[in-house]
Amino acid sequence: MSSRRKRTSTTLLATAVVMLTLSLVLYPEAGFKAGIAGLKLFWDVVFPSLLPFFILCEVMLGVGVVHALGVLLEPLMRPLFSVPGVGAFALSMGLAAGYPMDAVITGKFRKAKMCTRIEGERLLAFTNTADPLFMFGAVAVGMFHSPQLGMLLALAHYVGAFLVGVAFKFYGIGKTSRDDDEVVQAPVVKGNIFRRAFREMMKAREEDGRPFGKLLGDAVSDSMKTLFMIAGFIVFFAVLFKVLSLVGIVPLLAIPFTALFMVFGLDVSLVEPFIAGLFEIDIGSAAAAATQAPLVEQLIIVSFIIAWSGLSVHAQVASVLTGTDIRMKPYMVARLMHAVLAGAFTLIFYNMGWGQSAQAVMAPIMPMMAAVADPSQQHWGLSLIVLRNWFLLFGGVIAVSLIWHFFRQARVVAWSSRSSSGRRR
């Protein structure tokens, strides 16, 4: 039976590939223009925003900084999400740089045995987030021409991601990791947290052993290889969706979704942008913002699309996870959960008046958001903005983790003192 299924799937896949190739031959100009648009998106936004992070990630892993940060962040990440402290590094990188930065880092953690398979799947479930500059700049300013809507979209997006992380805390409880057959559990840590962090950093640096010049060269080489793979996926899915639209596949896919939208009372003009967003996040978001549907419905669909992140991003994630045993099924379930939650919270926050009340909060940074949304400003200055935001964000996360750690220690000391005085009486 499995052999028959394999033959069937291979035949269907081969037929689909041949049909798509013929369609591209029939519509070469449209495919070329779609490819150019995808390549422009990569060069203007993805390449300058991700390259510095990819290089820094490789270097920080090689010199042991990430291992030290993992110790400092363990008190926060274990209770909240049941993942190692290094998970906060993947989370912060994903928040600052967007897709698929978190998957790249999670894959490296798994290959380096810094997390189990189940922990890696938990981590990937809630760290796959869009970066704030995309939601504030490209979507709110560039597509909706309303900076205050960026706050609404970002809040719904990150609250949804947090809840997915809390839900996945219970995923895999009692299961074992494939390679070490040990039940996933939090390690017992003792001693001064800063000394432990320093020891972990020195240990990791000794195990790596590469001179800094070699480490930096490998970081640049590996980063460029990964980025050009991402570029290929962006161009491919841009062309794929254009071809599917021209040959009539997209209108065919719209039939069941039209019925679903009517059931939920959503404007049917959003169906085609929704389908586009299932393939590629930028195309779908822009198309939804360009419809004449009510604003709240546009925002719900765009929020769903951003959280779902598109099959293009999913393919990128699957590619960077090659060589690990992390499975895609939990990731896909998490994306669907995140999309539904983000759409629901968008409706809730909109009805609470966030679209209007956030305008005063956004006023000081509106010029920066406008600059980010301007295509003429999408250059290396974008990297500096993203790096600055990451340092601020990650510094705040470390501060919260350390405060929580010392608070718990103080409680333990106070409890021990009370117990000792009670025994003396």
Residue, then its C-alpha position, 0 to 999 in steps of 0.5 A: m500500500s505504501s508503495r502504491r501511495k508513493r507511486t501515486s504521489t510521484t505521478l501527481l507531483a511529476t504531472a504538476v511540475v510538467m504543467l507548471t513548466l508548460s504554463l511558464v512557457l506559455y506566459p514567459e513575460a508574466g513569469f519574468k515580471a513576477g520573478i523580477a518583483g520577487l528578486k527586488l523584494f529580496w534585494d531591497v528588504v530581505f538581504p540587507s535586514l537578514l545578512p548582518f544577523f546571520i553573520l552575527c549568529e554564526v560568530m556568537l555561536g562560535v565564540g560561545v556567547v549564545h551558550a552564556l546567554g542561554v544560562l542567563l535566560e534559562p530562568l525565564m524560558r523554562p517556566l514560560f515555554s519549557v525550552p532552554g534559555v538559548g531559546a530567547f536568542a532565537l525568539s529575539m532574532g526572529l522578532a528583530a529580523g523576521y522570517p526565517m531567522d528563528a528557523v535558521i537558529t533553531g536548526k543550528f541549536r539542534k545540530a549543536k545538541m543545545c536542545t532536544r527535538i521536542e524542544g526544537e519543535r516547541l521553539l519553532a512553534f512560537t518564534n516564527t514571527a514577523d519583524p516589527l519593521f515589516m508590520f509598522g513600515a511595509v504593511a501599516v504605512g506602505m499598504f494601509h497608509s496609516p501608521q497607527l494600525g501597525m500597533l494593532l497588527a503587532l500587538a495581535h501578532y505577538v500576543g497570538a505567538f505568546l499564547v501559541g508558545v504557552a500552549f506548546k509548553f505542554y507539547g511532547i510531555g512524556k515523549t523522548s528525544r530520538d537520539d538520546d532517549e531521555v525525557v525532556q526536562a529542565p536541568v538542575v542548575k546551581g551556583n552563581i548564574f554569572r559564573r556558570a554563564f562564563r564557564e559555558m562560554m569558555k567551554a563552547r569556545e574551546e570546543d569550537g576551536r576555530p581562529f576568529g578569522k576562520l570563524l568569520g569567513d565561515a559565517v559569511s560564507d554560510s550566511m550568503k549560501t542560506l540567503f541565496m537559498i531564501a532568494g530562490f524560494i521568494v522568486f519561485f513562489a512569486v512566479l508560481f502564484k502568478v502562473l497559477s492565477l493566469v491558468g485559472i487555478v487560483p479562481l478554482l481554489a477560491i470556490p470553497f473559500t468564498a463559501l467559508f467567507m460568506v459563513f463568517g460574514l467576510d467580504v468575498s473580495l478578500v478571497e483572492p488576496f487570502i489565497a495569495g497570502l497562503f502562498e506569499i505573505d507580501i503579495g497577499s497582504a498588499a492585495a488585501a489592503a487594496t480591496q474595497a472591503p471594510l477596514v476591520e475585515q482587511l486587517i483580520i485577513v492581513s493579520f491571518i496572512i502575516a501569522w500564517s507567513g505563507l508557503s514560501v516561508h514554510a518552504q524556507v523553514a523546511s530547507v534550513l531544517t534539513g539535516t535535523d530531526i525537527r518535524m514540520k507537522p508541529y510547525m504547520v499546526a502552530r502556524l494555523m493556531h497563530a493565524v487564527l489567534a492573530g485574526a481573532f485578536t485583531l478583531i478584539f483590539y480593533n473593537m476596543g479602539w486600538g486603531q485610534s488610541a494608538q496614534a498618540v503612542m506612534a507619533p514619535i516614531m512615525p517618521m522612522m516608519a515612513a522612511v522604512a516604508d519608502p522603497s528608496q530608503q530600503h538600503w543598508g540603513l535598514s540593517l542598522i535600525v534592525l540591529r539597534n532594535w534587537f539590542l534593545l529588545f534582547g537587553g530587556v529580555i535578559a534584564v527581565s530574566l535576571i530580575w526574575h532569577f534574583f527574585r526567586q533566589a531572594r524568596v528561597v533565602a527568605w523562606s529558609s530564614r523563616s524555617s530556621s528561626g521556627r526550628r530554633r524556637 
